[in-house]
């Protein structure tokens, strides 16, 4: 069954299955921006709790994006229809997965959490097949997603799977976060049909995320009791807001509007690659053979999803 225009997949939107070179470049840039967020978060987490970090990140990003809109003479939509969509997107794409992953990571290893979170493209293929007309589950796409997920497992290390079966609730929480992110990518297709630009959509989502995260931070973290952060932490928060959030979501919604939900979720495979490469380049970390093998598998998976290499291999 396919959804109408006001359904989760906005079926009237047509996307192209094969990404252009520009879209691939934007996806890689997005993975670098989101991969860099681990560096910034690693600095900020030394002095601030995770929910407060998230609130500061999206709140500062919302202020910046609203300022850009004012400077460019644009405004936000006033209708409830658009803002309802912003709040749904803010919850399923930001607030809910961030809180679920943060809760799960307190109880399971970060390696296992990363592997479970990397199932988002797998769920995305299934959800997009069920709720859209132009992102059907093709063999090359399913094969590529499976190869990419296997690459993530190999890169992080199969030993991380040793925790499977222990603390089931935490593992289900991270899986629920992956499903939420996958659902958000399909739901977010509708913004182009609504005539909203990536700038307006990004502004609406982070604004809604800020409103949703504010009461959670007040109840959970009691931010008024926290000390004044150091300059390094403030700089890290600014980096999270400007690079990982403002620029990140502008690229996210730009690629989503043309390449579709399944393709934008591929960033989930590229983020750990970017994080490891950035660590090797700037922190002097050494690349292990397993990480190189995992990157190779991810590369094969992305090539299979893209499809051009497979078409060249077919007999004429």
Secondary structure, DSSP 8 states (H G I E B T S, - for coil): ----TTSTT-TT----SS--HHHHHHHHHHHHHHHHHHHHHHHHTTTS-HHHHHHHHHHHHHHHHHHHHHHTT-----SHHHHHHHHHHHIIIIIHHHHHHHHHHTTS-HHHHHHHHTTHHHHHHHHHHHH-SSS---HHHHHHHHHHHHHHHHHH-GGGGGGTTSSHHHHHHHHHHHHHHHHHHHHTTHHHHTT--HHHHHHHHHHHHHHHHHHHHHHHT-GGGS----HHHHHHHHHIIIIIIIIHHHHHHHHHHHH-HHHHTTHHHHHHHHHHHHHHHHS-----HHHHHHHHHHHHHHHHHH-HHHHHHS--
